[in-house]
Amino acid sequence: MKQELIASIKQKEIQLAKLKKHINKSEICSDLYDKVLIEKAILKKQLDELSNRSIVGRIKHLIPHKEKLICDYFKG
């Protein structure tokens, strides 16, 4: 999984390099550049989450977290 993410990120970087030359020439190229940039950011975030999965992170994920509501502050 990690290798696939790294390969996808490299592919997005190649696409960005090719599109960067044509950003000012066409609005379609500019939009496509922005889309690829967002996809690359998503892939990088997934890679970071995959590598930061420590034991503490896994335990925090398993323990249910009770969210506080605004009305909880006014009980009393």
Backbone as CSV, one residue per row, in Angstrom:
resi,resn,N_x,N_y,N_z,CA_x,CA_y,CA_z,C_x,C_y,C_z
1,MET,0.826,-1.191,0.000,0.000,0.000,0.000,0.872,1.256,0.000
2,LYS,1.906,1.258,0.835,2.772,2.423,0.943,3.502,2.667,-0.379
3,GLN,3.978,1.609,-1.002,4.690,1.748,-2.273,3.769,2.258,-3.376
4,GLU,2.510,1.826,-3.339,1.539,2.294,-4.326,1.294,3.798,-4.169
5,LEU,1.195,4.259,-2.932,0.997,5.685,-2.676,2.195,6.505,-3.151
6,ILE,3.384,6.005,-2.882,4.596,6.704,-3.307,4.661,6.771,-4.826
7,ALA,4.320,5.672,-5.497,4.322,5.656,-6.961,3.276,6.622,-7.520
8,SER,2.118,6.678,-6.886,1.069,7.595,-7.332,1.489,9.051,-7.151
9,ILE,2.159,9.348,-6.048,2.638,10.707,-5.800,3.664,11.115,-6.850
10,LYS,4.569,10.199,-7.193,5.565,10.502,-8.220,4.902,10.734,-9.571
11,GLN,3.876,9.945,-9.868,3.145,10.118,-11.118,2.458,11.486,-11.158
12,LYS,1.873,11.894,-10.036,1.226,13.212,-9.965,2.249,14.330,-10.136
13,GLU,3.461,14.153,-9.590,4.505,15.159,-9.744,4.916,15.305,-11.202
14,ILE,4.983,14.197,-11.924,5.307,14.236,-13.350,4.207,14.958,-14.120
15,GLN,2.957,14.649,-13.781,1.839,15.313,-14.433,1.861,16.817,-14.168
16,LEU,2.158,17.185,-12.928,2.213,18.605,-12.570,3.318,19.331,-13.339
17,ALA,4.466,18.669,-13.487,5.573,19.286,-14.218,5.187,19.534,-15.672
18,LYS,4.478,18.591,-16.276,4.060,18.752,-17.671,2.989,19.826,-17.804
19,LEU,2.066,19.876,-16.856,0.971,20.846,-16.930,1.422,22.272,-16.594
20,LYS,2.468,22.384,-15.793,2.919,23.700,-15.356,3.323,24.579,-16.543
21,LYS,3.819,23.945,-17.598,4.231,24.687,-18.784,3.041,25.314,-19.505
22,HIS,1.856,24.740,-19.313,0.683,25.160,-20.073,-0.395,25.839,-19.230
23,ILE,-0.077,26.190,-18.013,-1.075,26.795,-17.116,-1.627,28.097,-17.695
24,ASN,-0.752,28.943,-18.178,-1.176,30.255,-18.658,-1.792,30.218,-20.053
25,LYS,-1.650,29.117,-20.749,-2.147,29.032,-22.120,-3.618,28.684,-22.208
26,SER,-4.104,27.935,-21.228,-5.485,27.465,-21.327,-6.107,27.355,-19.943
27,GLU,-7.386,27.694,-19.874,-8.110,27.575,-18.612,-8.305,26.102,-18.245
28,ILE,-8.468,25.263,-19.241,-8.635,23.820,-18.998,-7.375,23.247,-18.370
29,CYS,-6.223,23.645,-18.875,-4.956,23.187,-18.301,-4.794,23.684,-16.866
30,SER,-5.211,24.900,-16.625,-5.127,25.456,-15.278,-6.021,24.685,-14.309
31,ASP,-7.235,24.376,-14.749,-8.149,23.604,-13.911,-7.622,22.192,-13.671
32,LEU,-7.061,21.597,-14.711,-6.502,20.250,-14.582,-5.302,20.251,-13.645
33,TYR,-4.481,21.298,-13.724,-3.338,21.437,-12.824,-3.808,21.498,-11.370
34,ASP,-4.847,22.295,-11.123,-5.386,22.414,-9.769,-5.925,21.075,-9.276
35,LYS,-6.598,20.350,-10.152,-7.164,19.045,-9.780,-6.063,18.049,-9.423
36,VAL,-5.024,18.010,-10.235,-3.913,17.086,-9.971,-3.196,17.483,-8.693
37,LEU,-3.080,18.777,-8.442,-2.437,19.260,-7.222,-3.214,18.812,-5.978
38,ILE,-4.529,18.886,-6.043,-5.370,18.435,-4.930,-5.248,16.925,-4.745
39,GLU,-5.239,16.184,-5.848,-5.093,14.726,-5.752,-3.762,14.350,-5.122
40,LYS,-2.701,15.085,-5.469,-1.386,14.827,-4.883,-1.406,15.108,-3.384
41,ALA,-2.060,16.187,-2.985,-2.144,16.527,-1.558,-2.901,15.445,-0.789
42,ILE,-3.961,14.916,-1.390,-4.723,13.836,-0.746,-3.852,12.599,-0.582
43,LEU,-3.097,12.261,-1.610,-2.218,11.093,-1.537,-1.140,11.279,-0.474
44,LYS,-0.578,12.492,-0.385,0.441,12.755,0.634,-0.146,12.635,2.038
45,LYS,-1.382,13.110,2.214,-2.048,13.010,3.515,-2.278,11.546,3.877
46,GLN,-2.694,10.741,2.907,-2.892,9.310,3.152,-1.582,8.638,3.525
47,LEU,-0.496,9.030,2.862,0.814,8.461,3.175,1.245,8.846,4.579
48,ASP,1.006,10.104,4.967,1.343,10.542,6.324,0.536,9.783,7.371
49,GLU,-0.749,9.593,7.111,-1.591,8.863,8.054,-1.159,7.415,8.164
50,LEU,-0.725,6.842,7.064,-0.280,5.451,7.068,1.013,5.292,7.856
51,SER,1.920,6.256,7.724,3.199,6.152,8.419,3.101,6.571,9.884
52,ASN,2.092,7.351,10.262,1.956,7.823,11.639,1.072,6.922,12.486
53,ARG,0.793,5.773,12.023,-0.059,4.868,12.788,0.774,4.155,13.855
54,SER,0.957,4.805,14.957,1.680,4.212,16.069,0.692,3.471,16.961
55,ILE,1.213,2.832,17.975,0.364,2.085,18.910,-0.587,3.028,19.629
56,VAL,-0.095,4.191,20.031,-0.936,5.161,20.733,-2.051,5.639,19.811
57,GLY,-1.715,5.893,18.561,-2.727,6.335,17.603,-3.790,5.290,17.379
58,ARG,-3.380,4.040,17.348,-4.342,2.948,17.166,-5.261,2.818,18.372
59,ILE,-4.697,2.978,19.567,-5.503,2.870,20.786,-6.495,4.026,20.856
60,LYS,-6.052,5.231,20.519,-6.957,6.385,20.525,-8.086,6.198,19.532
61,HIS,-7.784,5.560,18.435,-8.805,5.328,17.416,-9.843,4.311,17.895
62,LEU,-9.423,3.358,18.701,-10.332,2.315,19.178,-11.237,2.785,20.310
63,ILE,-10.725,3.679,21.147,-11.502,4.163,22.284,-12.532,5.174,21.781
64,PRO,-13.798,4.952,22.093,-14.809,5.902,21.623,-14.645,7.253,22.316
65,HIS,-14.806,8.288,21.557,-14.649,9.646,22.069,-16.018,10.308,22.105
66,LYS,-16.417,10.762,23.286,-17.707,11.420,23.421,-17.548,12.884,23.057
67,GLU,-18.305,13.299,22.074,-18.250,14.691,21.652,-19.096,15.543,22.592
68,LYS,-18.609,16.746,22.876,-19.359,17.673,23.707,-20.241,18.516,22.819
69,LEU,-21.424,18.714,23.283,-22.356,19.576,22.587,-22.440,20.907,23.308
70,ILE,-22.924,21.919,22.641,-23.062,23.234,23.272,-23.983,23.151,24.486
71,CYS,-25.034,22.351,24.393,-25.974,22.245,25.518,-25.340,21.603,26.748
72,ASP,-24.247,20.848,26.565,-23.549,20.237,27.705,-22.936,21.290,28.613
73,TYR,-22.570,22.424,28.083,-21.956,23.484,28.870,-22.981,24.232,29.719
74,PHE,-24.250,24.152,29.346,-25.283,24.889,30.068,-26.067,24.029,31.044
75,LYS,-25.704,22.755,31.138,-26.368,21.888,32.133,-25.839,22.272,33.506
76,GLY,-26.729,22.203,34.438,-26.123,22.516,35.629,-26.585,22.673,36.922
